[in-house]
Amino acid sequence: MRVSPDLTRIGGGTRSSRALFGVPLVIILVITLIDVHAPPNVHLGPFLIAAPAVTASFAGAGGTAVVGAFAVVAQIFIGVFHGGLMTANHQAQIAALVVISGLVTSFRYVTDRHRRRLSQVRSVAVAAQEVLLRPLPERIGELRIASLYLAADEEAQIGGDLYAAVRTEGATRVVIGDVRGKGLAAIGDAAVLIGAFRGSAYRNLTLPGIAVHMGSAIRWNWQHIADDERHFLESFVTAMVLDVYDDGPVAGMVNCGHPPPLLLHKSGIATLDVGEPAVPLGLEAPKERDYQVEMFRFEYGDLLVLHTDGVIEARDGSGAFYPLPERLAAWKGGSPQSLVDYVHDDLLRHTAGAVNDDAAIVVIARCP
């Protein structure tokens, strides 16, 4: 049975949902044909309510109402055909069909309104998340960057992990961090740190200076804004700030209790765990002397892989952690984005499609 254009427009939805309108219309047609050919004492009209009920499962209130009207018309046709339209039996069936169709349409209308409101709330949340954790630029200075964020909360795009990149005098500065905990509190702490990092770019602070600034910002936030004193006493942030300098194949980093980055060089993969990492941000009042800058070579053709512990602590069904260095060694090579895509797919295969903690990864390449 062909679906009229008007009915499709009223119901809305995708092409597949429009095609589904044939199902309730066929139900109406089949029940009507069987009823008019059945003996007078057999009444199948009450089954017509199945048509609007089925329609409500895939169409909007408008489409449900139209199908309900078709069902009522079919019920009236059956009564006229049997010559008993004015009998109490047929009038009761018609009235019941009108009432139930109206209820089904009303429920569908309420559901649609709720979904629209939920969609608006989600769109605002997505916009806020994108403002907080802006996508890293594909090119900044002489660096090419690709990033990936996997939130543990399926309804969120961000969580307690963070990353950002800015230009400073003679270098590109990148931060990656992991706030202890999950949920709104962790997102709020991540927002404070990203704001402190970006807001200090114009000041050209040293790497220890930016670490002190970020640590002071998060402690101030906990002391003056956090509602729960326990949150202040038990919270901390692991972070790493690094500068990739423009005037030579070197980079420097300050590690505040964060997992060390991996350097993919033509000679192999190296873990940059040089030196003793400083304490995470927020555990104590920071001073610049508490942070030591570690220098390393970062040449053309190298790839620098920054990550949070949500990547290396992701478990498979047997409880085994994700072996990031071994999986990177199996990569066939390519651009930073291709490496991010490779890790993304491989990590989800390892965890059967879902991570149990926020996970972030940033891949950086130095390009002429």
C-alpha positions as CSV (number, residue, x, y, z in Angstrom):
1,M,0.0,0.0,0.0
2,R,1.4,3.4,-1.0
3,V,1.9,6.0,1.7
4,S,0.6,9.5,0.9
5,P,3.1,12.4,0.9
6,D,0.9,14.3,3.4
7,L,1.0,11.4,5.9
8,T,4.8,11.1,5.6
9,R,5.3,14.8,6.2
10,I,3.0,14.7,9.3
11,G,4.9,11.8,10.8
12,G,8.3,13.1,10.1
13,G,11.4,11.0,10.9
14,T,13.8,9.2,8.6
15,R,13.1,7.5,5.3
16,S,13.0,4.1,7.1
17,S,10.4,5.4,9.6
18,R,8.3,6.8,6.8
19,A,8.3,3.4,5.1
20,L,7.0,1.9,8.3
21,F,3.7,3.8,7.9
22,G,2.8,1.0,5.5
23,V,2.5,-1.4,8.5
24,P,-0.4,0.2,10.3
25,L,-2.2,1.0,7.0
26,V,-1.9,-2.6,6.0
27,I,-3.2,-3.6,9.4
28,I,-6.3,-1.4,8.9
29,L,-6.9,-2.7,5.4
30,V,-6.5,-6.4,6.4
31,I,-8.8,-6.1,9.5
32,T,-11.4,-4.2,7.4
33,L,-11.4,-6.7,4.6
34,I,-11.7,-9.7,7.0
35,D,-14.4,-8.1,9.1
36,V,-16.7,-7.2,6.1
37,H,-16.4,-10.8,4.8
38,A,-16.9,-12.4,8.2
39,P,-20.3,-13.4,9.6
40,P,-22.3,-10.6,11.3
41,N,-21.7,-12.0,14.7
42,V,-17.9,-11.8,14.3
43,H,-16.5,-8.4,15.2
44,L,-12.9,-7.6,14.4
45,G,-13.2,-3.8,14.6
46,P,-11.7,-3.6,18.1
47,F,-8.4,-4.9,16.7
48,L,-8.1,-1.7,14.7
49,I,-6.6,0.0,17.7
50,A,-3.4,-1.9,16.9
51,A,-2.8,0.5,14.0
52,P,-2.3,3.7,16.0
53,A,-0.5,1.8,18.8
54,V,2.0,0.5,16.3
55,T,2.4,3.9,14.7
56,A,3.2,5.5,18.0
57,S,6.3,3.3,18.3
58,F,8.1,5.0,15.3
59,A,6.1,8.1,14.3
60,G,5.3,11.4,15.9
61,A,2.0,12.6,17.4
62,G,0.8,13.9,14.1
63,G,1.3,10.6,12.3
64,T,-0.3,8.7,15.1
65,A,-3.3,10.9,15.0
66,V,-3.7,10.5,11.3
67,V,-3.5,6.7,11.5
68,G,-5.9,6.7,14.4
69,A,-8.4,8.7,12.2
70,F,-8.0,6.2,9.5
71,A,-8.8,3.4,12.0
72,V,-11.9,5.3,13.1
73,V,-13.0,5.7,9.5
74,A,-12.5,2.0,8.9
75,Q,-14.6,1.2,11.9
76,I,-17.4,3.4,10.6
77,F,-17.2,1.8,7.2
78,I,-17.5,-1.6,8.9
79,G,-20.6,-0.5,10.7
80,V,-22.2,0.9,7.6
81,F,-21.4,-2.2,5.6
82,H,-23.0,-4.4,8.2
83,G,-26.0,-2.1,8.4
84,G,-25.6,-1.6,12.1
85,L,-23.9,1.8,12.5
86,M,-26.5,3.1,14.9
87,T,-26.5,0.0,17.1
88,A,-25.1,0.3,20.6
89,N,-22.3,-2.3,19.8
90,H,-20.9,-0.4,16.8
91,Q,-21.2,3.0,18.5
92,A,-19.4,1.7,21.6
93,Q,-16.6,0.3,19.4
94,I,-16.2,3.6,17.6
95,A,-16.2,5.6,20.8
96,A,-13.6,3.3,22.4
97,L,-11.4,3.5,19.3
98,V,-11.6,7.3,19.4
99,V,-10.8,7.5,23.1
100,I,-7.9,5.0,22.9
101,S,-6.5,6.6,19.7
102,G,-6.6,10.0,21.5
103,L,-4.8,8.7,24.5
104,V,-2.1,7.0,22.4
105,T,-1.6,10.3,20.5
106,S,-1.5,12.3,23.7
107,F,1.2,10.0,25.2
108,R,3.2,10.3,22.0
109,Y,2.9,14.1,22.1
110,V,4.2,14.2,25.6
111,T,7.0,11.9,24.7
112,D,8.0,14.0,21.7
113,R,8.0,17.2,23.8
114,H,10.2,15.5,26.4
115,R,12.6,14.3,23.7
116,R,12.8,17.8,22.2
117,R,13.6,19.3,25.6
118,L,16.2,16.6,26.2
119,S,17.7,17.2,22.8
120,Q,18.0,21.0,23.5
121,V,19.7,20.2,26.9
122,R,22.1,17.9,25.2
123,S,22.9,20.4,22.4
124,V,23.7,23.0,25.1
125,A,25.9,20.5,27.0
126,V,27.8,19.6,23.8
127,A,28.4,23.2,23.0
128,A,29.6,23.8,26.6
129,Q,31.9,20.8,26.4
130,E,33.4,21.9,23.1
131,V,34.0,25.4,24.5
132,L,35.8,23.9,27.6
133,L,37.8,21.3,25.7
134,R,38.5,22.9,22.3
135,P,39.8,20.5,19.6
136,L,43.5,20.9,19.2
137,P,44.6,22.6,16.0
138,E,45.8,20.3,13.3
139,R,48.8,22.6,12.8
140,I,50.3,25.0,15.3
141,G,53.7,26.5,14.7
142,E,55.8,23.8,13.1
143,L,53.9,21.0,14.8
144,R,51.1,18.8,13.5
145,I,48.8,17.5,16.2
146,A,46.1,14.9,16.5
147,S,44.1,14.1,19.6
148,L,41.5,11.7,20.9
149,Y,39.2,11.9,24.0
150,L,37.2,9.0,25.2
151,A,34.8,9.8,28.1
152,A,33.9,7.1,30.5
153,D,30.4,8.6,30.8
154,E,28.5,7.6,27.6
155,E,26.4,10.7,27.8
156,A,29.4,13.1,28.0
157,Q,32.1,14.1,25.5
158,I,34.6,15.1,28.2
159,G,35.4,14.3,31.8
160,G,38.3,14.8,34.1
161,D,41.1,14.5,31.4
162,L,42.3,17.6,29.7
163,Y,44.7,18.8,27.0
164,A,45.4,22.1,25.4
165,A,48.1,23.8,23.2
166,V,49.1,27.5,22.9
167,R,51.9,29.4,21.2
168,T,54.5,31.1,23.4
169,E,57.6,33.0,22.6
170,G,59.8,30.7,20.6
171,A,57.9,27.5,21.3
172,T,54.6,25.6,21.2
173,R,53.4,24.7,24.7
174,V,51.2,21.7,25.3
175,V,49.6,20.4,28.5
176,I,47.9,17.1,29.2
177,G,46.4,16.2,32.6
178,D,44.1,13.9,34.5
179,V,41.9,15.1,37.4
180,R,41.3,12.6,40.1
181,G,37.7,11.4,40.1
182,K,34.8,11.6,37.6
183,G,31.6,13.6,37.0
184,L,30.9,17.3,37.2
185,A,33.5,18.0,39.9
186,A,36.3,16.6,37.7
187,I,35.0,18.5,34.7
188,G,35.0,21.7,36.8
189,D,38.6,21.1,37.9
190,A,39.6,20.4,34.3
191,A,38.0,23.7,33.3
192,V,40.0,25.6,35.9
193,L,43.3,24.1,34.8
194,I,42.7,24.7,31.1
195,G,41.7,28.3,31.8
196,A,44.8,28.8,33.9
197,F,47.0,27.3,31.2
198,R,45.5,29.3,28.3
199,G,45.2,32.5,30.3
200,S,48.9,32.4,31.1
201,A,50.1,32.1,27.5
202,Y,50.7,35.8,27.1
203,R,52.9,35.9,30.2
204,N,55.6,33.7,28.7
205,L,56.1,31.9,32.0
206,T,58.8,29.2,32.3
207,L,57.7,25.6,32.5
208,P,58.1,25.5,36.3
209,G,56.3,28.8,36.4
210,I,53.3,27.5,34.5
211,A,53.2,24.4,36.7
212,V,53.2,26.7,39.8
213,H,50.5,28.8,38.2
214,M,48.2,25.9,37.4
215,G,48.8,24.3,40.9
216,S,47.9,27.6,42.6
217,A,44.8,28.0,40.5
218,I,43.5,24.6,41.3
219,R,44.2,25.0,45.0
220,W,42.5,28.4,45.1
221,N,39.5,26.9,43.4
222,W,39.2,24.1,45.9
223,Q,39.7,26.4,48.9
224,H,37.2,29.1,47.8
225,I,34.7,27.3,45.6
226,A,34.5,23.6,46.4
227,D,31.5,22.8,48.6
228,D,33.0,19.7,50.1
229,E,36.1,20.1,52.2
230,R,36.9,16.5,51.6
231,H,37.2,17.3,47.9
232,F,39.9,19.8,48.7
233,L,41.8,17.4,51.0
234,E,41.7,14.3,48.7
235,S,41.8,15.8,45.2
236,F,44.9,16.2,43.0
237,V,45.7,16.4,39.3
238,T,48.5,14.7,37.4
239,A,49.7,16.8,34.6
240,M,52.6,17.3,32.1
241,V,53.5,20.5,30.5
242,L,56.0,20.6,27.6
243,D,57.6,23.1,25.3
244,V,58.6,22.2,21.8
245,Y,61.1,24.8,20.8
246,D,61.3,26.4,17.4
247,D,65.1,26.9,17.2
248,G,66.2,23.3,17.5
249,P,65.2,19.6,17.6
250,V,64.7,19.7,21.3
251,A,61.8,19.9,23.8
252,G,61.5,20.3,27.5
253,M,58.9,19.0,29.9
254,V,57.8,19.2,33.5
255,N,56.1,16.1,34.8
256,C,53.7,16.4,37.7
257,G,53.1,12.8,38.5
258,H,51.7,12.0,35.0
259,P,52.4,8.9,32.9
260,P,55.6,9.6,30.8
261,P,55.2,10.2,27.1
262,L,56.4,7.9,24.4
263,L,58.7,9.0,21.6
264,L,58.5,7.1,18.3
265,H,61.8,7.4,16.6
266,K,63.1,5.7,13.5
267,S,65.3,3.6,15.9
268,G,62.4,2.5,18.0
269,I,60.1,3.5,20.8
270,A,61.4,5.2,23.9
271,T,59.6,6.0,27.2
272,L,60.6,9.5,28.4
273,D,60.7,8.7,32.1
274,V,63.8,10.7,32.7
275,G,64.2,12.2,36.1
276,E,62.0,12.0,39.1
277,P,58.4,13.4,38.5
278,A,57.2,16.2,40.7
279,V,54.2,15.7,42.9
280,P,50.8,16.1,41.3
281,L,49.2,19.5,41.2
282,G,47.1,20.4,44.2
283,L,48.8,18.3,46.9
284,E,50.8,21.1,48.3
285,A,51.5,24.8,47.8
286,P,53.8,24.8,44.7
287,K,57.1,26.5,44.3
288,E,59.2,26.8,41.1
289,R,62.1,25.0,42.7
290,D,59.9,21.9,43.1
291,Y,59.8,21.4,39.4
292,Q,62.7,20.3,37.2
293,V,62.7,20.8,33.4
294,E,63.7,17.6,31.6
295,M,65.1,18.1,28.1
296,F,65.0,15.5,25.2
297,R,65.5,15.4,21.5
298,F,62.5,15.7,19.3
299,E,63.5,15.6,15.6
300,Y,61.7,15.8,12.3
301,G,60.0,12.5,11.6
302,D,59.6,11.7,15.3
303,L,56.2,11.3,16.9
304,L,55.5,12.2,20.5
305,V,52.7,10.4,22.2
306,L,51.1,11.9,25.3
307,H,48.4,10.0,27.1
308,T,46.5,9.7,30.4
309,D,46.3,6.7,32.5
310,G,42.9,5.9,31.2
311,V,44.7,4.6,28.1
312,I,47.3,2.3,29.7
313,E,45.0,1.1,32.5
314,A,42.1,0.1,30.1
315,R,41.4,-3.6,30.7
316,D,40.2,-6.4,28.5
317,G,37.8,-9.1,29.6
318,S,40.6,-11.0,31.4
319,G,41.7,-7.9,33.3
320,A,44.9,-7.3,31.3
321,F,46.0,-3.6,30.8
322,Y,46.2,-2.1,27.4
323,P,49.9,-2.5,26.3
324,L,50.3,0.8,24.6
325,P,54.1,0.6,23.7
326,E,53.6,-2.9,22.2
327,R,50.6,-1.7,20.1
328,L,52.5,1.3,18.9
329,A,55.4,-0.9,17.8
330,A,52.9,-2.8,15.6
331,W,51.7,0.4,13.9
332,K,52.6,0.6,10.2
333,G,53.4,4.3,10.2
334,G,51.8,7.4,8.9
335,S,50.5,10.8,10.1
336,P,49.6,11.8,13.7
337,Q,45.9,11.4,12.8
338,S,46.4,7.9,11.5
339,L,48.2,6.9,14.7
340,V,45.3,8.3,16.8
341,D,42.8,6.5,14.7
342,Y,44.8,3.3,15.0
343,V,45.0,3.6,18.8
344,H,41.3,4.5,19.0
345,D,40.2,1.4,17.1
346,D,42.7,-0.9,18.9
347,L,41.8,0.4,22.3
348,L,38.1,-0.2,21.8
349,R,38.8,-3.7,20.5
350,H,40.8,-4.3,23.7
351,T,38.0,-3.1,26.0
352,A,35.1,-4.6,24.0
353,G,33.9,-1.1,22.9
354,A,33.8,0.9,26.2
355,V,36.4,2.4,28.5
356,N,35.9,2.4,32.3
357,D,37.8,5.6,32.8
358,D,38.3,8.8,30.8
359,A,41.1,8.4,28.3
360,A,43.0,11.0,26.3
361,I,45.8,10.8,23.8
362,V,47.7,13.5,21.9
363,V,50.2,12.8,19.1
364,I,52.6,15.5,18.0
365,A,54.9,15.5,15.0
366,R,57.5,18.2,14.1
367,C,57.2,19.2,10.5
368,P,59.2,21.8,8.4
